[in-house]
């Protein structure tokens, strides 16, 4: 039973890998609590977006996770 975390852009650098598998958890808070504190802080940035199984999440506080879910963390987009 596990969750797949996907890190895009600069968040991949912060995580040290493009993907990470972690033990299944029922909430985002539980997932973040199991990560390195610096990575967890980067993932909670005010402009970082979260997608679960390909769908953007509007309210991460109401999120209920299930075994096998994929969480993708998307950094702010920049460029021109």
KEKE-3310 file (N, C-alpha, C; in steps of 0.2 Angstrom, whole numbers, plus 5000, padded with zeros to 4 digits):
npx = (5004:5004:5008:5011:5022:5025:5036:5038:5048:5057:5054:5057:5071:5072:5067:5076:5074:5063:5052:5044:5040:5029:5023:5005:4994:4980:4978:4984:4992:4997:5006:5015:5021:5029:5039:5056:5059:5062:5059:5045:5041:5044:5035:5023:5022:5015:5011:5012:5005:4993:4990:4979:4979:4979:4970:4968:4968:4958:4955:4965:4964:4952:4955:4955:4965:4968:4974:4987:4986:4991:5001:5004:5016:5016:5026:5026:5023:5035:5042:5043)
npy = (4994:5010:5027:5037:5050:5064:5075:5091:5102:5115:5108:5095:5096:5100:5088:5079:5069:5064:5057:5049:5035:5033:5027:5023:5035:5044:5058:5074:5080:5070:5064:5074:5075:5064:5067:5074:5088:5101:5098:5096:5109:5116:5110:5115:5128:5144:5145:5133:5120:5106:5091:5077:5061:5066:5076:5093:5100:5109:5111:5107:5103:5096:5085:5067:5053:5038:5021:5019:5031:5045:5059:5074:5087:5104:5117:5135:5143:5150:5162:5167)
npz = (5000:4995:4990:4976:4974:4963:4957:4950:4940:4949:4961:4959:4960:4974:4980:4976:4967:4953:4956:4970:4981:4994:5010:5011:5015:5023:5022:5016:5025:5033:5023:5021:5033:5034:5026:5022:5032:5025:5012:5014:5018:5006:4997:5003:4999:4995:4982:4976:4967:4968:4961:4960:4954:4942:4942:4946:4962:4972:4986:4997:5010:5012:5006:5003:5003:4994:4993:4981:4975:4965:4968:4962:4962:4958:4953:4954:4938:4927:4916:4898)
capx = (5000:5008:5006:5017:5023:5028:5039:5040:5052:5062:5052:5061:5078:5071:5066:5082:5072:5057:5046:5045:5035:5028:5017:4999:4991:4974:4978:4991:4996:5001:5011:5020:5024:5033:5045:5061:5055:5064:5055:5038:5040:5044:5029:5018:5023:5008:5010:5013:4998:4993:4985:4979:4977:4979:4965:4970:4965:4956:4955:4969:4962:4947:4958:4955:4969:4968:4980:4989:4985:4997:5001:5009:5017:5017:5028:5024:5026:5038:5045:5039)
capy = (5000:5016:5033:5040:5057:5066:5082:5094:5109:5115:5104:5089:5097:5100:5081:5075:5064:5066:5053:5045:5031:5033:5023:5026:5040:5046:5065:5077:5082:5064:5063:5079:5074:5059:5069:5078:5095:5106:5096:5097:5116:5118:5108:5119:5135:5147:5145:5126:5117:5099:5087:5070:5056:5070:5082:5099:5100:5116:5112:5101:5102:5092:5079:5061:5049:5031:5017:5019:5038:5049:5066:5078:5094:5108:5123:5141:5143:5157:5162:5171)
capz = (5000:4994:4986:4972:4973:4957:4958:4944:4940:4955:4966:4958:4963:4981:4982:4974:4962:4950:4959:4977:4984:5001:5013:5010:5020:5021:5021:5013:5031:5035:5018:5022:5040:5033:5022:5025:5034:5020:5006:5015:5018:4999:4994:5005:4997:4993:4974:4973:4965:4969:4957:4962:4949:4936:4942:4950:4969:4974:4993:4999:5017:5011:5002:5006:4998:4994:4991:4974:4972:4963:4970:4958:4965:4952:4956:4950:4931:4925:4909:4894)
cpx = (5004:5005:5012:5017:5027:5030:5041:5044:5057:5060:5056:5068:5077:5071:5072:5080:5065:5051:5049:5039:5035:5023:5011:4997:4984:4973:4985:4995:5000:5007:5017:5024:5029:5039:5050:5057:5057:5060:5048:5037:5040:5037:5022:5018:5016:5006:5011:5006:4999:4988:4985:4976:4976:4974:4968:4965:4964:4957:4959:4967:4957:4949:4958:4959:4967:4974:4981:4988:4991:4996:5006:5009:5019:5020:5025:5027:5029:5040:5041:5039)
cpy = (5006:5021:5035:5047:5059:5074:5085:5101:5109:5111:5097:5090:5097:5092:5077:5069:5066:5062:5050:5041:5031:5029:5027:5030:5042:5054:5068:5078:5076:5062:5067:5078:5068:5061:5073:5085:5100:5104:5098:5105:5118:5116:5112:5126:5137:5146:5138:5123:5110:5096:5079:5066:5061:5076:5087:5099:5107:5117:5106:5099:5096:5085:5073:5056:5042:5028:5018:5026:5041:5056:5069:5085:5098:5115:5129:5141:5150:5156:5167:5169)
cpz = (5000:4990:4982:4972:4967:4959:4952:4945:4946:4960:4966:4961:4971:4984:4981:4969:4959:4953:4966:4979:4991:5004:5012:5016:5018:5020:5019:5019:5033:5030:5020:5028:5039:5029:5026:5026:5028:5014:5008:5015:5010:4996:4997:5003:4994:4986:4971:4972:4966:4964:4960:4957:4943:4936:4948:4956:4971:4982:4996:5006:5017:5008:5006:5001:4999:4991:4983:4971:4970:4964:4966:4961:4959:4955:4951:4943:4930:4918:4905:4887)
residu = (UNK:UNK:UNK:UNK:UNK:UNK:UNK:UNK:UNK:UNK:UNK:UNK:UNK:UNK:UNK:UNK:UNK:UNK:UNK:UNK:UNK:UNK:UNK:UNK:UNK:UNK:UNK:UNK:UNK:UNK:UNK:UNK:UNK:UNK:UNK:UNK:UNK:UNK:UNK:UNK:UNK:UNK:UNK:UNK:UNK:UNK:UNK:UNK:UNK:UNK:UNK:UNK:UNK:UNK:UNK:UNK:UNK:UNK:UNK:UNK:UNK:UNK:UNK:UNK:UNK:UNK:UNK:UNK:UNK:UNK:UNK:UNK:UNK:UNK:UNK:UNK:UNK:UNK:UNK:UNK)
# end
